[in-house]
Amino acid sequence: MTLTTDEKYMLRALELAELGRGHVSPNPMVGCVIVHEDTIIGEGYHMKYGGPHAEPNAVNSVKEQKLLKEATVYVTLEPCAHYGKTPPCAILLAEKQVKKVVIAAVDSNPLVGGKGIKILQDTGIEVLTGILERPARRLNKRFFTSIEKKRPYVILKWAQTLDGFIARPNYDSKWISNSYSRQMVHKWRAEEDAIMVGTKTAHFDDPKLNVRDWQGEPPLRIVLDKQLTLDKNLHLFDQSIPTICYNLVKDETVNNLAYVKLKEHFGIEDILSDLHHRKVQSVIIEGGSYLLQKFIQSELWDEARVFTGNKTFKSGISAPKLKQIATEKYDIMGDCLEIFEKNESTSKNTTNG
C-alpha cells in the first residue's frame, strides 16, 4: 500500500500521539508534525495531563519560526478551541499564521466540535480533515466513548483453563496464565484509568490491583460490596491507592478510600455513569465470572481480553460466555490471548448523562 504525502506525515503524528498513552487521561492522546517543503521541522505530542498540548510542543520545537507561515501542520485531533488547563491550540496556530492544517479526526467534544476548525478557517488557513481518521479514532477510542456514550470504555479481562473454568470449586484461580501473560496484565493496568472486581474476587483473591512488573501509575481501584461485608484488612482497603467501594449502605470518604452509596436496585449503567462523572475514561473488569457476565448481559462492554492457559480444572467456576468470534489471537509463550471487540450493530451501550 502506497501512502500519500498527507498520510505519511499523519502516520508519524499518530506514532507520536501513542507516546502519551497512560499519561494524559482524561485528555486524548494527540500528536503533531510540522512540515516545510517535504521536511519535518517540528514535532510534538501531549505528554502529560495538565501540560502543554501537542501543537505548542511541536511549534516550540521549530528552530526557524519564520518557516511556520509556509508550513503544513499535521495533527491527529482537531485543535482545541477552549481555555482549559492550557490556552486554545487553534488560536496558537492562527497566530502563527501557518499555511495549512491537516486533521485526522474532528473532536466530538461539544467544547470543540468544529470550533477549532472555524478559528483556523476564519484566519485564512486551509484546513483538510479525515486523513487516517479511522486509526485516529481507534487510538482515542476511550476519549470518544466517554464523549459520545457518556461512560467509560469497558475492557473485560479474564483467564480461563482449557476446559473453560475461571477458578476451582473453592474459588482459587492461581495460576491459570503464565508469568508473561501476567506481566502483560500489569502493562494494561498502567494504561487504563480504573480496574474493577466484585465481592467474591476481593474476598477469595485479596488482590492488590496495583502495577507491578511494569512502569506506570496504578489505576483507580473499584470494588463492589453491597452490604460492606468484606474484611477491612484486605489489600483493597489499605488506602495506598485511590479506591472506590460501591455499596448500598453509606457515603463516606477516608483518605484514599471512598464509599459510594448506590440506589437499591442499581444497574451496571449506574456505576458507569458515576465513573463518567468522575472523568474515568476506561475501566478493566477483572472479575469474577458473575460480574463479567453482568457486563456482557447488559451489553455494556467494548472489548474483551481472554487468556486461555494450558491447564485443566475439570470442575469449578465457569468462565463467562461471549457469543462473538475473536478479532485477534496471540501466542503468549504458550498461553492463547484472544481479543474480542463488541459488535456495534447490536449495541445498547449508552447511558444517561
Secondary structure as GFF3:
##gff-version 3
##sequence-region A 1 353
A	DSSP	alpha_helix	5	18	.	.	.	ID=ss1
A	DSSP	beta_strand	31	36	.	.	.	ID=ss2
A	DSSP	beta_strand	39	45	.	.	.	ID=ss3
A	DSSP	alpha_helix	54	60	.	.	.	ID=ss4
A	DSSP	three_ten_helix	65	70	.	.	.	ID=ss5
A	DSSP	beta_strand	72	77	.	.	.	ID=ss6
A	DSSP	alpha_helix	89	95	.	.	.	ID=ss7
A	DSSP	beta_strand	100	105	.	.	.	ID=ss8
A	DSSP	alpha_helix	115	122	.	.	.	ID=ss9
A	DSSP	beta_strand	126	129	.	.	.	ID=ss10
A	DSSP	alpha_helix	133	139	.	.	.	ID=ss11
A	DSSP	alpha_helix	141	149	.	.	.	ID=ss12
A	DSSP	beta_strand	153	160	.	.	.	ID=ss13
A	DSSP	beta_strand	165	167	.	.	.	ID=ss14
A	DSSP	alpha_helix	179	191	.	.	.	ID=ss15
A	DSSP	beta_strand	194	197	.	.	.	ID=ss16
A	DSSP	alpha_helix	199	205	.	.	.	ID=ss17
A	DSSP	beta_strand	220	224	.	.	.	ID=ss18
A	DSSP	three_ten_helix	235	237	.	.	.	ID=ss19
A	DSSP	beta_strand	243	247	.	.	.	ID=ss20
A	DSSP	beta_strand	252	254	.	.	.	ID=ss21
A	DSSP	beta_strand	257	261	.	.	.	ID=ss22
A	DSSP	alpha_helix	268	277	.	.	.	ID=ss23
A	DSSP	beta_strand	282	285	.	.	.	ID=ss24
A	DSSP	alpha_helix	289	297	.	.	.	ID=ss25
A	DSSP	beta_strand	303	308	.	.	.	ID=ss26
A	DSSP	beta_strand	317	318	.	.	.	ID=ss27
A	DSSP	beta_strand	328	332	.	.	.	ID=ss28
A	DSSP	beta_strand	335	341	.	.	.	ID=ss29
A	DSSP	three_ten_helix	344	346	.	.	.	ID=ss30
###
